[in-house]
Amino acid sequence: MRRRLAGKVYFGMLAVSLTGPLSAQYDESKVPKYTLPDPLTLLNGKKVTDSQTWMQKRRPEVIQLFETYVYGRAMVGRPKEMTWEVVAEDRHGMGGKAVTKTVKLYFAGKKDGPSMEIVFTLPNTGKPVPAFLLAGNARLNPKAVLDRGYGVIACRIDQIQADAPTGYAKSIRGYFAPPGQTEPASDEWGAIGAWAWALRRAMDYIETDKDIDAGQVSLNGFSRYAKVALWAGAQDRRFAMTFSGEAGCGGAVIVRRGYGETLAALTDRFGYWFDRTLKDYAGNVNSLPVDWHELIALYAPRPVYIATAEEDQWGDPRGSFLAAKGADPVYKLFGEVGLGVDNMPPLETSVGDFIGYHNRTGEHGQNQYDWTQYLNFADRHVKKQ
């Protein structure tokens, strides 16, 4: 849990002093004037006026910008040696209501190489089901999700990349690095890039699983793992939707606002999440070639949902709303309504069509209110398809 109290931000029991590079301001009147990069302007200066140009030219440009300046380039795609096996299965779990199983991926095709577990809890319907693929730990009641007809897939992304600045050597990044390389190059993947890569590899398996409707797999993540889910889904159009719970700075916030957690604070404490290039912009965020409305725009025309919490000012709820709003012009290219509202909604009021947003009461977290909105949003778009 993250909360702000007496000049400090608390991550669970860990207190971080809000001084020096971690200082933050919470006065909306002090947000500087800024100009956002235009998602509909190509690098050559030409305007994007149709969905085909967006998909074929501008979308690849925006992905490359985030790879170069923010999350880093993944140094490998799907390894040709990758295999998997079902290591446990119960088709009569929860009194016959659920199918549970654990699948293990072997990225080098051998059991003593890098591997990752995926744990499935699915409604036992006898037919393929839509599902939420969870990045990291997520607080939810699986039974409530199953009762709505969705499966829950927990992806153990921690097994391929530790959440620590010293985790490179034993990570998937270190495994696929050139011989003798002890740290990533300035534009190579950080931890978020590695975790997002793992979600995409999980999807490689899911596409083969007859219990899952692979065309209706949604990503979900909370806090740092919301950043991961958003980046994975932005890159990979196989994911039907993404649900972001309080992704904050570097996830789903206009960083040029400098409100709450700043880019300087983020890269000072969690620089290993990103490529090393991002830290170069900590003191001059306006020169960063991207902002996070463009990350959300990468989902067009797919649905995406952004959730924030009133008391999580460190995560800048208004900045997330504005990032969602800033993606609207791209959805219009496809004839779809994205967020579709100009003003931030009242507390606990879900808005939007293909871009969903709410700001609930309470602290940094992901609770029943959030999941109710996620399920309602998923119902609406699953039924549409």
N, C-alpha and C positions, 0 to 999 in steps of 0.2 A: 504494500500500500504506500502511496506517495502522498504526503500532505505538507502544507506550509505552516510553520508556527514559529513565532518569536525570532524572525530573521534567519530561519533555517528551513531547508527542505528535508523531509524524512522519507527515506526509502525503506519501509519496514521499520526496523530499529536503528538503521544507519542514518545519522544526522550529517547533512552537508551544509556547511556555513555558506551563506549567501554574500560572500565578499570576494574581492578580486575578480578573476575571470568568471566566477560563478555568481556574481551579483546579478540581480534581476529587478525589473521595475514593473509595477502593477497599476500604473496610472494611464488610462486610455488616452488622456489628453496629451501625454508625452510621447505617444507613438509618432515616429517621424513620418514625413511625407516620403512616399516611395513610388516607383513605377515598376509594375510587374512585367516580366517578359511576356510577349504576346504568343500564346500557343499556336496562333494561326498565321505566324510569319515564318517562312522558311529561312534557313541560314543564308540563302542568297538574297534575302530581302523581299521575295515575292510572297503575295498573300495566298493563303489556302482558302478556297471558296467552295470546295466540294469534298464529300466523304472519301472519294477515291484518292484524291491527292493527299488527304490526311493519312490514310492507311498505307499508301505506297511510298510516300516521301517524308511527310512531317513526323508521323509516329516513329519511324526508325531513327530520325534525327533526335527526337526528344529522349528516346531510350538511350541512345549513344551519349547524350549529354549527361544523363544521370549516371551512366556507367563511368564516364570519364571524370566527373567532378564530385560525385557523391558516394555511390555505393561500390564502385570499382567493377572491373571486368571479371567475370567468372573465367577461370583459366581452362575449364573443361566443360563440355556439355554432358550428355548422357554417355557414360563410359561404355565402350563396346563390350567390355568384359562383364558388365554388371549382371548379376543373377539375383534370385530371391527364392525363399522357401517359406511355407506356412509352418511355423514351429509350435503352434497351439491352436486348437479350434474346439468350440462347443456350440452346436447348432440348436441347443435347447436351454440357453441361459435365461436367467430371470423368470423361471417358471415356464419356459417355453416361449417367452415373448421376444427373446433376443438371440441373435447370432453373435458370438464373440470369437475373435481370433487375433493372433499375433503373427505378423509377417516380418521377416528379416531380410533386408536388402544387403547384398554383398557387392560393394562398388568395384572391387577388383576381381570379382568372381571367385574369391577364396575366403574361407571362414576365418583365417588368421589375418585378413586385411581389414580395411575400414568398413564398418557396417552400421546399420541403423534399424531400429525396430519401429513398426507401425502397429498400433493397437486399435482394433475395430470393435465397436459396439453398435449393432444394427438392428432395426426392428425386423422381426421374423415374419415377413409378409409373403415369402415364396416368390418374390419378384425383385428386380433391381430397384434400389431405393436411392433418393438424393441424400447427400451427406455433407456435413461440415468437417473440413480438414483443419485441425487445430494446430497452430504454431505455438510451441511452448506450453506452459501451464495455463489453463483456462478455468475460471470458476463458473461452473454450470451444473445443473441437475440433468444428467444424461437421460433419466427416465422422462422428464418433461419434454426433451427434444425428441426422444423416440416416440412418445405419445402423439407428437405432431407429424410423425411419418418420416423423420430424418434420422440418418445414422450419424454417429460421432466417431471420427478417426483421429486419434492422438498420434502425432508424429514426433518421435524422440530426436529432435534436431540437436539437442544438447550432446548427443553421442558422437557427432561428427565435428563439433566446434564448441569448445568451452567458452563460457561467458567470462572471459578474463583477458587482460591485455597480453599475457604471456602464453596464450593458447595456440599460437601459430604453428609451432613445430609439430605438435601432436594432432593437429586438425586436418580436415580434408584438404584445406588449402596447402598445408605443408606437404601432404602426401603427393599432391599433383604438381608441386613446384619443381622447377628445373633443379638438377643436382647442384648442391652447394648453396642454394638460396635459403637464407635464414629469416627473411622478412619479405612481405609483399612489395612489389614495385609501387610507385606512387599512385598509379591508376588501377592497381589490381584489387580484387575483392577484399573487403573487410568482413567482419563476423556476420553482419546482416546479409551481405551477398552470399556467404556460405550457407547460412540458414535458409535463405530463399531458394538457393540451388537444391537443398535437401527436400524442400516441399515439392519442387518440380520433379525430382526423382521419385518421390512418393507417388506422384500422379502417373509416372510411367508405369508403375505397378497397378495402380487403381484402374487404369484403362483396360487391364486384362481380367479384372475381378468381376465375375458374373453376378455377385451380390450387390454391386454398386451401379447406379446410373451415372456413368462417367461424364455425361453431358450436363449433370446437375450437381457438380461438386463445388462447394463454396469454401473459401478460406476464412478463417477467423483468427484474430490475434489481439492481444491486450498489451498496452504499454509498449515496451521495446519490441515485443513480438507482433504488435500491430504494424510497426514499421516493416517488419519482415514480411508479413502477409501482404501488405500493400505493394511492396516491391516485387514479390513473387507473382502476384496476380497481374500487375502492370505489364510484366514481361511476357507472361504466358497466357494466351487467350483460351487455353483449355479450361481454365477455371471460370465457372459460370458467374460467380459473384465474389466479392470480398467484403467482410465486415470488420471494421477497424474500431477497436475500443481504446480511445484516448492515446492515439499514436504520438501526439505532441510534436515537439521540434524534431525535424529530420524524418517525419512520418506523414503528417497531414496538416501542417500549419504554414501560414505565410511567414517565412523566417525574416523577411524584410521589416516586419513590424517590431521586432526586438522586444516583444512582450513576454514576460515570464521567462522560461528557459530560452537563452539565446544560443546562437550558433557557436559563440565563443565558449559558453558554459558546456555545451554538449560535446564539442570536440576536445575540450580540456579534460573532461572526466571519462568520456566514452569514445575517444578518437579511434580506438581499435574496431568499433562497429562499422566504420566507414573506410573509404580509401584515404590515403594520406594527403591527397590533393585538397580535400574539403577543408582541412584546417587552415590552408592558405587564405581562405576567404573569411575567417572568423572575425578579423578586424575590419573588413570591408564587404559586408554581406550584399550590398547593392551591386557589386560587380560580379556576383555569382551568376552564371549564365542561365540558371533555372530557378524556379520556385515551385512550391508543392501543389499549386493548382494544376500545374502541368503533369504532375504524377497522377493526380486523379483523372485528368483528361485522357490519359493513356487507356483508361477503361472503356471509353466510348466505343460502341454503344452499349456495352455491358453494364449491368447494375453494380453499384458500389454504395456502401453505407458507412457513414462517419458518425461515431458517438463520442460525446464529451461529457464532463461532469462540472457542475457549477463551482465547486470548491477547489477544483484542480486548476487554479489560475497559473501555476507553473507550466501547465500544458496548453494554455491560451485557447479556451473554447471558441472565442470569437475568431481567432486566427484560423481555426479549422473550418468554421462556417464560411469564412471568406475564401478559403482554398476550394471548398466545394462549389461555391458560387462562381469562382473564376474558371471552373471547368465547363460551365454551361454552354459557351459558344461552340465548343467542339461537339457536344451532344446535338446541338441544333443542326449541324451539318448532316446528321443522320435522320433528321425529322423527329427527334425525341426530346422530351422535356427532361432536363437533368435535375437540378435542384428546384428551379422554377419559382423561387421566392427571392425578394430583394432584401428583406429584413430578417435578422436573427429571430427565431420563434420564441415564444414564452417557454419557460421551463417545462420539461416533460411533455413536449408537443412535437411529435414526429412529423417532418415535412419532407417533400421531395417526391419525385417520380423515379427516374433511373439513378439519381443520386439522392440517397436518403440521409437525413441528419436529425439528431436530437441532442439536447443539452439537459441532462437530468439533474436532480438534486443530489447532494452528497459529495463524497470524496473520490479520489482516484481509485478506480476499481471497475469491476464488471459484474453486474448483479442481475436479479430477475427482471427488472424493468428493461435493461438493455436487451436481454435475450428474448423477451416478449416482442420487442420491436424488430429484432433480427428475424424472428420466425414469421412475423406478419409480413415483413418485406419479402422474405424468401417465398412465402406462400403466393404472394401477388405475382412475382415474376416467374416462378415455376409454372403456375397455372397459365400464365400468358404464353409460355412456350409449348 
